[in-house]
Amino acid sequence: MKRNVIVLAIIALVLSTLSAPTFAAQSWTLSKFQSQTLSWKPCDSGFQCTQYQVPVDYNHIDSNTFTLQVIKHVANVPSKRIGSLIMNPGGPGGSGIQYVQSADSIVSTSIENVYDLIGFDPRGVNLSQPIRCLTDSQEDYFLGGNGSVETPADLASGIASSKLMASACAKAAGSKLAHYSTLDTARDMEMLRILLKESKLNYIGKSYGTYLGTLYAALYPNTTGRIVLDGAVDPNVSVRDQNIAQAAGFDMALKSFVASNPTFSIKQIQSFLHTSRTKPLVDQNKRALAESLAVTGIAASLYDSQDGWPLLAKALRDAFFFKDPSGFFLLADSYNERDPNGHYLSNQTDISEIISCLDFKDPRTLAQVESDAKSFGIAAPIFGPYLAYSGLPCLYWQAKPVPVPSLTHLVTNPLLVIGTTRDPATPYQWAMGLHKVLVDSTLITLNGDGHTGANRGSKCVDNAMNSYLLTGKPPTHDISCDTDAVAAAAVSA
């Protein structure tokens, strides 16, 4: 989903010249925000860009605002235009602007023909007043320590890097620290719907973007339109259970990879990761492949079985047989958006921590996290030890989690939930959980590997999604789909 940095710089320059309507500081009200006019200007090739302002705090509207950047790909066949379709890739902290720029690989031509595709960068993300907490070297330190905790020194290092992130973000954000939550972004998305003059919100949310869609549905059930939630997050799973389910999901995906690549074994990979703790491989630039970066590289490859698995196979071969870590650096750096010079091209790591710590409350103490780590190792021997401490920065966060409305029984217009049976990042049971939460949802199941289900080689999934987006009518029952694009067929779930 990443585009050339030069292209993004051009878009940033265009966006910086746009102007949203301004009002006297004391005159900002919700109705004033909702009366803005979107002024679209050409940007990139075939796109239009604009921006709009939102209140920092919807509960106490004053002169403090965020300016959010928006991109649009106009419907190819204006005479058949249905409306606007807002798209979000997840993250948290993913760029909606970059996502729409890659729309050709995400939605079909039939959808591009009839929808204006809309992407916006949420508050603090990418081009929308991005917040940076850490310097490049601090980012390396935060991401490059030992991934698991086996010794007191490991724990002390994890606590130190977590406190660094928490304090740096508090300093960078100041009084805005508590206002980067997904709940705030759901309200911003409603503002965008109003400014686009759409009676309903049509939306595709992937991965963590499904949580954004769920919160929108909870806040604005009467304006939900055609909504697709792919790679679903169950909003009622605790932080602990989220992390342990993801660990098990990545372990399952790695086992699927090994089954299709018998050159490697789980035991070999475990041994390699353990050795990386004390004797990491070093590349020609003297950069050491820490355990956490090796784990990140493996995880990144498991998101996509078609393109990622071959890259992982090459990285493992190079590391095992030639002591060359370059393949792992390629995978990890791509995931972390780090260039060869050690510069981080986006603020995704920082904003992801900020949003995550605001979205979900984890009541556990450090002692309870340590105790739970044993369960993680049993449930998922590879990724469990790594993800057991993934929420550590939130223990030291200087803003409280944001309360959200009840997310147990949401009645909306009909919408789609898509889940993949061997999805490593958003386990399939989460799709089933979200399906139960959204009373009027239809569940599309993809029996396959990789993260999310749409546009991944199953005509069954894609036809169901396209038909729904084009007609507004979901399938008459839940369906299950095969991964074979030719033989895929829908059967009763």
N, C-alpha and C positions, 0 to 999 in steps of 0.2 A: 504493500500500500504506500510505499515511500516513493516520492518523486525527486527529480534532480534538484539539488539545493539552489542552483541558479534560478530555476523556474519559481521556486518558493520566494526567493528574494525579490524577483520582479513583481510577484503578486503582493508581497508585503509593501513594496514601494507604491503600487497602485492604491492599495487599501489606505495607506497613510495619507493619500491626497483626498480621500472621500471625507465628507462631513455629515455627521448626523445633526439633526436640529438641536439647537441649544435653547435653554430657558434660563431665566434668572435663577440663581442657586435656591432662593427661598420659594420658588414657584413649582418645584418638582412635586408632582403627585402621580399616582398610578395612572390616572386618565391622561396626563401629559405624556407619560412614557408610551401609552398605548396609541397616542395620536401622531407619533413620528411617521415620517414618510421615508420609505426606502428609496435611495437614489442609486440606481444601478449604473455601473460603468464597465466597459470591456476590460478583461484581464486574462492573462495567459492566452491560449488559443481556443476560441469558441466558448469562453466562459464569461460570466458577468460577476462583478463583486460589489458589495455594499457593506454597511455596518449599521449597528443600532445600539442604543444605550439601554442599560437595565440598572435598577437600583442595587446597590451592594447588599442591602438588608431590606427584604420585602416587608418585614414586620415593623420597620421604622424608616420609612422613606424620607431621605433628606437629599442633600446635594452630592453625596458620595455615589459614584456610578462606576460601572464597568462598561467599556466599549467592546462589543463583540463583532467579529468579522464573519462575513457570510459570502458564500460563493453559489452560483447558479449555473446549471446547464439547461438551457431552454429546450423544451420539448421539440423533438425533430419534426413532428407534424402538428403545427399549431392548431390546425382546424379540428384535430381530434384530441386536443389537450383535455385531460381529466382534472388536473390541478397540480399542486406541489407535493413532492415526496421528500421529506426530510430524512437524511441518512446519518447514522452514527456508528463508528467502528468499535466502540468500547474503550478498553484501556484498563482502568480509568485513565483518562488523559489523552485519548486518541483524538486526532484531528479530523473533524468532519470535512474540512476544506480539502485535505489530502485525499480523503476517502472518495469524495465526489469527483475529484480529478482522475481517480482510477475506476470510475463507474463502468467503463467498458468491460472490465473484468469482474464486475460485481452483479450487475443486472443485465437482462437481455435487451436486445434492440427494441422488442415490443414495448418494454417499459420505458425506455429512453424516448420512444416516439411520442408517448402520450403524457408524460409527466415532466414538469420542471423539476430537475433533481437539485435539491438544496442541501448544502452542508454548512454548518457553522462550527467555529472553534469555541467550546465552552469557556467560561470565565477562567482565566489563568492558564489556558492551554494554547500552545503554538503561537498564533498571531493575535490572540485576544488577551492583550496585556499579560504575557507569560510571566509567571513567577519563577525565579531561579533562586534556589536555596544554597546550593553548593557550587564551589568552583570545580573546574575540570579535575584537578588533582584530588579534591575532596570526594568527588563523584567516584573516581577510581578507588579510593579508600573504602567508600561505603559499599561499592559493588564487588570489591575484589578480595574481601577477607575469606576466612574459612567458612564454607557454607553451613557446615554442621557444628554442633557443640559437643565436643568430646572431653574437653578439659576445662578447668577453671579459667585458664588464659583465654580459651575460645569465647567463653561467656563474657568475660571482662571486655574483650575486644568488641563483641556484638553490642554490649551495652554502651560502650563508648561511641561507636559509630551511630547507634540509634539516638543517643542524646545529642550528638552533633547534628543529625538531620532535624530533630525536633526543635532545637534551639535556633538553628539557622533559618528554618522556615518561619518560626515565630518572629524573628528579626526582619526577614524579607517581607512578610505579609503585614506585619503590624496589626492594626485594628481590623483588617480584612480577613484574618486567619480563619475565623469561624464561618466564612461565607463562600466557600468553594465547594460546597456539598453537591451531590447529585440532586437533592431536593431543590436547591437553588437553580440548578441547571434545568430541571423540569419546568420551573416557573419561567425561566428565560425562554424555553422552547414554546411555551404557551404565548409569551409575548411575541415571538417570531411568527407564530400562526396568525395572530391578530394582525400584525403588520403586513403579512402576505395576503391578507383579506381572504383567508380560507375558512369556510364554515366548520370544517373538521380537520383534524391532524392526521395526515397520512405519513407513515413512518416505517423505516427499516432500522432496527437496532440489532447489532451483532454483539455477542459476548456480554461485556459489562454494559453495553448499550441497551441490553434487554432490561436491566435494572432501571435505567433512565426511562424506558418506555413503561415499565410497571408503575413507577412513581407518578408519571404523567397520568396514567389511567386512574390511579387512586385519587389524584387531585382534581382531574377534569374528565370524569367518566362520560359526560354528555357531549364532549367534543372529540372523543376518540373516533377516528375514521378507520381506514384500512391500515392495520398495524401488524407488522411481522417482527417477531422476536426470535432470533436465531442464535443458538448457542446459549441457552437460557440460564439465568441465575435465579435460584430459588431465594426469595427475599426473606424467608423465615428460617434459614439455616444459620446457626451461630458462627462466629468467627472461627472458633476451634474446629467445628465440624466442616466449615467451608475448606479450611486448610488441609484437614486430613482427607477429605474427599478428593481434593485436587491432587494431593500426593499419591493417593491410590490410583487416580486416573492417569497420571503421568507414568506410574509404574506399569500399569496395564498397557499403555501405549508403547512403552519401551519393550515390553515382552512381545507385543505384536511385531515390532521392528525386528527384534532378534529372531523371531520365528521365520521371518522372510529373508533374513541375512544370517545364515547358520555359521558364517565365518567368525561371528562374535558370540559371546555368552554373557549372561547377566553377571556371572562371577567375575569374568574378566573386567567388565565395566566397573563393578564395585571395587575391585582391586586397584584399577587405574585411578578412580576418584580418591581412594584412601591414600595412595602414594602421592597424589597431588597436594596433599596437606603439608607434607614435609619435604618432598623432592619433586617440585613441579617442573614440568617441561619448560624450556626457555627457548624463545625464538631468536632469530638472528639479530634482533634489536635489543636483546637482553630482557625482554618482557616475559615475566613468569606467568604460566597458566595456573592460577589459584584454583582450588577446588570449586569455589562458587562460580567462577567463569566457565569451568568445564561443565558443571551442572546446568548453568544457563544455556550453554551451547546445545546440550542434549535436549533440554526442554524446548528451545526455540525450534529445533528440527522436527519435533513431534507434533507441532501444530499442523503440519501439512505433509501427509504421507506421500504425495506425488512428487513434490519438489524437495521437501525437507529430508526425507529418509535417505536419498542418494547423497546429500551433503553430509549427513551424519556418518554414513558408511565410509565416505572418503576421509572425513576427519578422524575416525577411529583407526582406519588403516594407516594413515600418515603418523598418528600418534603411537600406535602399537609397534609398527614395523620400522619407522624411520625417525622416531622421537621428534616429530615435527608437529608443534601445536597450532600451526597457522590456520588449519581448518576450524578448530574450536574458536580461535579468536574471531574468525570471519563470522561464525554463527552468533557468538555472544555479542560482538560489537554491532552487528546488524540489529539484533534484538534491542540492545541498549542505545542504539542510535549514536554510536561513537565512531568518529572517522579515524583514518590511519595516523593522524597527527595527535590523537588523544583528546580531540575536542568533541564535546557532546552537542549534536546538531539540534536537539530539542530539549525541552524541560520535562520530558515524560516521566522520568524517575521521580523528580521532585513533586510534581503535581499529582502523580499517582499516590504517593504517600499521604499528601495532604487530603485528597478526596477520600481515600480509604479510611483514614483515621476519623474523618467527620461522618462517614456513612454508617459505620457499624460499631456498636459499643461492645467491647470485650471486657467483661467484668473480672477477668482472671488477674491474679497477682503474678509477679515474676516466679514465685515458688510454684504456683499452679501450672504455669507455662512449662517450667522445668519438669514437673511431674508428668504432664501430658506428653512430653517429648518421647517418653518410653512407648506410649501407645502409637505414636506416629511411626516409630521405627518398626514396630510389629506389623502395622497395617500396610506400610509401604517402605520396604528396606532401602530402596534407592533414594527416593525423593522425600520420604518422611522426615529423616533427620534434618533435611534442608528447610522444609516448609514449617517445621515445628516452631521455629523462631521468626517466621517471616513478618509477623505483626509486632515485633518488639518495639519499633519506634513509637507506636501508638501508646505504649505504657508511659511515655514521657511527653506526650503531646500537650501543648499549652492551650488547647481549645477543646471544649466538650463535644462529643458526638451530637449530631443534629437529630432531634426527634422527628419521626415520620408517622404518617397516618397508618391505621390498621391495614395490613396487607394480607388478609386471610380470606376475604370473600369479596372480590371486585366484580361488579356487574357493569359491562361496557357493551359497545357494539361488537359484533363478531370479529375476532382476530386470530392470527396464527402463531403457534409456538412450534419451533423446530428444534429437535434434539438428535444428536448423533450418538450411537450406542457406545463407541469407544473414543469419545471426545476426551482428551486429557485435561483441558483447561476448565471446561464447564461440563462436569459429569452428567450422564444421561438422566440420572435420578433427579437432577435439578430441573430438567425440562418437565418431567412428570409432576414435580412439586409445583412449578409455576402454572402448569396446565390446570391443576386443581384450584389454585388461587384465582385464576381468571375464569370465571364461571362460563363465559360465552366464548371460550377459546377452542380451537381444534388443534390437536397435536399431530405433527408430521414427524415420523421417526425415520432416520436414515441409519440403516445397518451398515456401519463403516467406520473408518479411521479418520483421524484428523479433527481439527477444530471448526465447528459450525457445519451446516448442512447444505445451504443453498449454493448453487453455481459451483458444485464440486464434483460434477460428473454424473449426477443422477437426474435423468429427465423426469422421473417421477416426482422428486422434490421440486424441481424447477417449474414443471408444469402446474403443480398445485399452487405454488406461490404466485406465479404469473397470472393464473386464472383468477385468483383471489384479488390481486392488485388491479386487474383490469375490469373485473365485474363487481367486486365488493362481496362476492358470495364465496364463503369457504367451502371445502369439501363437506359432504353430507355426514361424514363420520371420520374419526381418526384414521390415519392411514400409515402404513409402514412401507418403506422403499428400500430397494437394493442399490448398491453402489455402481452397478454396471449401467453405463449411460444408454446402452443399446437395449438391454433386456429388462431395465427397470420397469416394474409394474406395481401399481397400488393394490394392496389387499387389505381386507378388514383387519384392524389392529387387534 
